[in-house]
């Protein structure tokens, strides 16, 4: 269970976020007002991750 941020033009992995057994990622969203951030959702909660790329 992990999330990969990939530069599709360069075919390069920029960031890899490993999940845990306590947080099973089931949804990902990048709201327009969240500059360089994504929200990761699970059945139990959500958390945000800052991406500086």
Protein Blocks (a to p, Z undefined) as FASTA:
>chain_A
ZZddddfklopafbdcdddfklccfbdcddfklghiacdddfkbccddddfZZ
